[in-house]
């Protein structure tokens, strides 16, 4: 077994909960969980830290409990989170090769141009994925270095978000006496946990319907091509039940979990549930069918927004494997049928693809994002240096904020921006 000095600690920041895992990779190349815990979120709205002091208090409590399990001091944490400000950019650059043989310097040159492309004020590049290389008349070159040709065109997918995402987390982590290691946007972490390399190659969508947001990640031909966040999910369904049935929030959440389902037509016609009265009001009866139709109406809006993002990504639905649905909301009965009906694509529930030595305890929606993040953390000592250029894709976390205009290639460059932030900040309580 690996020594305790080698264990990694990851923290998944969500709207409703903060989850932490500590683990190592054992001699059988399986992830072994040394400790796990979660606490209710504080200071978080739609996945974003809005009150660093409250968040730091919750994180401090979580780490203290985790230290008791691992019987050691935790000093560094890798963090994953996401908010609706995530934006997908596509960079395309061209370079002429004087020697006629592509070198690593040529590839690095175009990468540097991508890193220095102009961004929205206050935004930074968090991850970069090679999308395609073309050398001369040959397209879809997998490994460009060593190829002969006089002209190389490179296309990269860049994932950007407000620089404040990481900056705020880093300050809160520091208040806990901890150091922030790597910072990964959570759509990438959940995808790492629930889909296979074969699915990435065929083309697949991951839709993580959490508490405050729905995270969308799209893969095609082995590479990540698109990422977005929809600013509503399970909590807004609870709010709809609360308002539609005129009941307290706590009863609305319990109704959703215990009796809710995704399609009203499948709910039992005659069944009702009685909600206790309060403050002198009489108890109230709510039919299973009425409850299901309230849930279905909001789910249809979420799924339609998901389909819009898929269309924006350019993924051809007829040639893709389908949609992998994860997150707490995926436990609603008949959700997959509704997803298939609204999108016309096949769908399955997300379950762990991670080789773990700890049984099935972590194959639950609450731990999947943290488990994917742990796998990424253990795959590289420094995630900021982790990068692949093969068909299997990869990512690179960018440590420097990009707010300038960047330098232009004297050989020409085309930048196409795909904005994933299409929703205004509505009044959803998520």
N, C-alpha and C positions, 0 to 999 in steps of 0.2 A: 504494500500500500504506500502511496505517496506520503511524504511527511506533511505535517500540518502547515509548514511554512509555504507550501505550494497551493493551499486551498484558495479558491476565489469566492468572493461575496458579491452578489448582484442584487440590485433593488429595482423593482418594477413599480413606478409611480402611476397609479390609476385614479380615476375620479372618485371611486367609492372605497378603494382599499390600497394600501401600500404593502407589497409582498417582497420578502427577501429569501434568498437561498444561499447556502454555503456548500461548496462541493469541490471534489477533486476528480481527476480522471485516473482510474486505477490501472493495474497492470494488464487488465483485459480490455483496455481502451473504452471502458464504460464509465459513465458519469456516476459517481457515488455521492449521494446527498449526505452531508454532515449535519446540517441544520436547516430548518425552515420555519417561517412564521409569517403572520400578516396582521396588520392593525387597520382600523378604520382610517380613511384619509382625513386629514385636517389641513386647511389652507389651500385646497385644490379645487379648481373649477374647470370642467371640460378638459381634464388631464394636465392642466397647467398650474404650476405653483404660483398662487396669487398672494399668499401670506407666508413669507419665508419663516417667520417666527413660529407660527402654528405648525407648519410642516416640519421644521427642525425638531420640535417637541415630539411629534409622532415618530419621526425617524430615530431619534435618540432612544425612545422607548423600545422600538423594534430591534435596534442593534443590540441593546442591553440584553434582551431576551435571547437573541441569536448567539451572543457570546457565551451565555450559560450552556447552550447546547454544544457548541464546538469546543468549549473549555479553553478558550484562548482569546486574546485581544484582537479585535478587528480594527485595522488602521486605514484600509483602502476599500472603497466600494465602486463597482461599475454600475452605472445607472441607465435605465431605459425609460423613456416617456414619449408622449406625443401630444400635439395640439393641432387645432384646425389651420394653423398658419403654415403647414407643410406645403411646399411647392415643388413640382417636378420641372426641371429644365433640360433641354437637349442642346448640347454643344457640338458643332461640327467644324473641324479645322483641317486645313490642307497644308502640306509641306513638300517642297521639292527636294529630292535626295541627290546631292551632287555626286556622291560616290557610286550611286546606282545600287547600293546595298543598305537596307534599313538597319539602323543600329538602335541600341537602347536610348542613346542620346536623342534620336529623332522622336521616339515615343514619349520620352520625358518632356521634350519641348512642347508637344501638343497638349500633354497633361497640364503643364504649367500654364498654357494659354487658357485651358478650361478653368483652372483654379482662379484665374484673374479676370474672368468675364464679369461685366457689370451686373450688380444685383440691386434689388430694392433696398433702400436705406434701412439699416438695422438688421439686415438678413446676413446669414452666413451659410457656407456650404458644409453640410454635415457628412454626406456620403457621396461617393462617385463610383459609377459602374461603367466599364467599357461596353459599348453597345455594338459597334462594328468597326472593322478596319477594311479599307480597300487600297490595294497597291496596283498601280497601273490599271489594266483592264480587269483585274481579278478582284471580285468582291467577296465579302464574308470570310476574310482571312482571320484565322483564329489566333495565331501567334505571329505578329508582324516582324519581329526581330529576326534578321537573317534572310528575309525575302529580297529578291532582286526587283528593282523597279526605280523609276525616276520620280514618281509622284505617289504620296501616301495621303489618304483621307481618313481621319479618325472621328468617330462619333461617340460621345459619352452621355450618359444619363447622370444628372446632378440632382441631388435631393437637398433642398434648402429649407430653412425655417428661421424664425427670429433668433438672433444671437442671445436674446434674454432667456430663452429656454434653458440653455446650459449655464449661463452666468448666474441666474437666480438659484438654480440647484446647487451650483458649486459653493455659493455663499452659505446656503443652508447646511450643506454637508460640513463645511468648515466650522460652523457654529457647534456642530456635534463633536468636534475634535477629530474629524475624519478627513481623508484626502479623496477627492474625486478622481477615479481612474479614467476609464473609458465611458463615453456617453453615446448611446445608440438610440435612434428613433425607434419606438416600439413596433411599428408595422414590420420592420425588418426582423426584430426579435421573434415575434409571433410566427412569422413565416418560417424562420429557422426551425421552429418546434414542430410545425404541423404538416409540412409538405415535403415530398421526396425530390431528389434530383431528377427523376424521370418525369414527375409532374411539371417541374420547372422547364424541362426541355420541350414538353408537349404544349405548354402554355396553360397557366392556371391563375386564378384570382383567389386571394385570401381576404375574407371579410370578417373582421373581428368586431362583433357587436357587443361592446362593453357596457359600462354604466353611463358615462357621459358622452362618449364619442364612438363612432364606427370607423375603424382603421381599414384602409384598402391598400393592398399590395398586389401588383400585377407582374407576372413573369412570362417571358416568351423566349423560346430558343435558348433556354438555360440561363437567361439574364433577367435581372430586375429592370423593368422598363417604365414603371409608373408607381407613384405612391401618393395617397391623399388621405384626408381625414374628414369625415362627415360629422358635423357638430351636434348630432343627437343620436341617442341609442336607448338603452334600457330605462334610464331615469325618466325620460320624457314619456315613455309608455306608462310608467307609474303615475306621473302627473295627469295624464289623460284619464286614467281610471279614477283618480281622486276627484277630478273635476266633473267627469261624466256621470259618476255615481254619487257625487256629493258626500264623500266619506273622508275620514282622516287619512293622512299620508301613510301611516303605519299599516292601516287596514288595506289600503290600495296595494302596497308592496306585497303583503301577505297573500292577497287575492291573486295577484299576478303569478307568484311563485307556486302556490298550492293548487289553484284551479284554472289558471289561464292556459290558453292555447292560441295558436297562430291563425286558425281559420274558423270563422264562425259557423260555417256549414257543417263542420264535424262536431260541434258542441252538442251536448245532450239537451233536448228541447225542454224537458220537464224539470231538470235539476236546478235548484237554487241554493244559495248560501246566505245565511243570516248574519248581518253585521250588527254587533252590539250597539245599543243606544248610548248617548252621552249627553251630559248637561241638560237632562230632562227630555231629550229627543227620543222618540220610539226607535226600537231596532228596525233595520231595513233589510229587505230581501232583494238579492241581486241574482238574476238568472245567469247560468253558465254561458248561454248563447249571447246574451247582451254583453257580458264581459269579453267574450272572444271577439266579437265584432269591434269593440273599442280597441283591443290589442291589434287586430288585423289592419285597421285603418292606418295606424301609425307605422306598423311594419311595412305596409305597402309603400308608404312614403320613403322609408329608409331604403327599401329594396330598389325603388325607382331611382333614388339618388345614387345607389351603388351601380346600377346599370348605366347611368349617365357617365360615371367615372370610368367604367370599363370601356365605353365608347370613346371617351376622351383619350384613353391610353393607346388606342389603335389596335388592341387585341381583337382578332377575328374570332367571334364567339363560336362559329361553326367548326373551327379547327382546334379550339382549345379543349383541354381536359374538362374544365368546369370550374365551379366555385367551391372553395373550402370554407365552411362557416364555423367560426369559433366564438368564444366569449360567453358570458353568463346567459345572455338572452337566447343562445342557441339551444338551451334546454327546453324551450317551449315546444310542446307537441305540435307536429305538422308544420314546423317552420321550413323544413327542406322542401316540402311539397309547394309551399307558397313561393319560395325562392325560385324553384324550377318553373312554376307557372308564370311568374312575373318577368323572368329574364329569358326564358327559352333555353337556358343552359342547364347542364347536369349539376348536381350539388351533392356534397357529402359533409358530414360533421368532422371538425378538426380533432384529431387525437395525436398524441405524441409520437413523433418519428425519431426521437432522441434515444440513443442506446444508453439506457440507465440501468444501474444495478440495484435500484431501490424499490422495485416492484411497481405497482400501478397507482400508488398514492398521489403521484404528481401528474397523472394523466387526467387532470381535471381543469376546467376553464380557468380557475383562479390561479393556477400555477404555471400554465403553459407559456405565457410571455416570459416569465422569469426563467423558466427552464431553457427556452430558446436563447435568452441572453447569457445564461451560464455556459451553454455550449459554445457560443461565440467567444466568450471570455477565455474559456479553457483552450480554444483553438489557437490562440495567439497570446503571447505575453503582453503585447501592446496592441490593442485594437486600432490605434491610430496608424499603425504601420501595416495592418492587415489588408492585403489587396491581391486579387487574382485577375488574370487577363484571359483565362480560358473560357470555354463555353459555359462552365459552371458558374460564371459570374464572380461576384465578390463585392466587397465594399471597402471604402477607405474613409475613415473619419478625419475630417479636416479640422485642425486645431486653430487655424487663423481665421478671424472674421474677414469676410470679403465685402467691402463697402465702396471700393474705388471703381475706376472705370476700366482698369486692366489695359494691357498693351495689345496692339493689333499686330497680327501676322502680316508681313509684307507680301504674303502669297494669297491672302484672301481668307475670309472666315464667314460662316453663316451661323447665326444663333437663332434658334426657334424656341420660344417660351410657351410652355403649356402650364397654365395656371390651374392648380388644383383647388385653390381657395375660391369657391364659387358661392359660398353661402354667407350671408350677412349674419352677424351675431344677433340671433333672435332672442326672445325672452324665455327660451326653454330652460328649465331648472335642471341643468345637467352639469 
